[in-house]
């Protein structure tokens, strides 16, 4: 664990757990298909994305926002899989449940520039990230874009938690090492980012309920 609260759990999900989680994601993608959003700077992002949970993170020429419906199908987002809820319960050290899970697909050539996660209502609640498939070169900095960065390889089954000061650390994905895993059909990497996006209800207890793939 870094001194700023960032925690990495290499290989936290074994092969069976990875395949189970991937099947859960594939079932939900049938209801909420992947799409490539147009970023505020006017060009398509290099990743494809969808969302799970009550709220979904979206990008468009007008900016970034959490929305309750898929921008193309206009249907509610599918539920967060139970396995991810259990990871949150075990690793996030949060007393509130997650209500959002961004699902990004990185194919060959896809990357993500340095950014902060600042669109959530309560920036003190940790973020849990899960890697599936090909290896990613992840870059983690500090509170400013000019902070020194650490580069690390995130492999399939790795789980990271951004808590404490690291919750607002600049971070990104420099590149994907294709051909490192045969988990994802057609190759590539799926990253699942589990968050609490909406306001925190202080009287709402965190409980894991049965998650239905599609509503």
Secondary structure as GFF3:
##gff-version 3
##sequence-region A 1 215
A	DSSP	beta_strand	6	9	.	.	.	ID=ss1
A	DSSP	alpha_helix	15	29	.	.	.	ID=ss2
A	DSSP	beta_strand	48	52	.	.	.	ID=ss3
A	DSSP	beta_strand	56	60	.	.	.	ID=ss4
A	DSSP	beta_strand	63	67	.	.	.	ID=ss5
A	DSSP	alpha_helix	82	91	.	.	.	ID=ss6
A	DSSP	beta_strand	100	106	.	.	.	ID=ss7
A	DSSP	beta_strand	112	115	.	.	.	ID=ss8
A	DSSP	beta_strand	127	133	.	.	.	ID=ss9
A	DSSP	beta_strand	135	140	.	.	.	ID=ss10
A	DSSP	beta_strand	150	154	.	.	.	ID=ss11
A	DSSP	beta_strand	159	162	.	.	.	ID=ss12
A	DSSP	three_ten_helix	164	168	.	.	.	ID=ss13
A	DSSP	beta_strand	171	177	.	.	.	ID=ss14
A	DSSP	beta_strand	189	195	.	.	.	ID=ss15
###
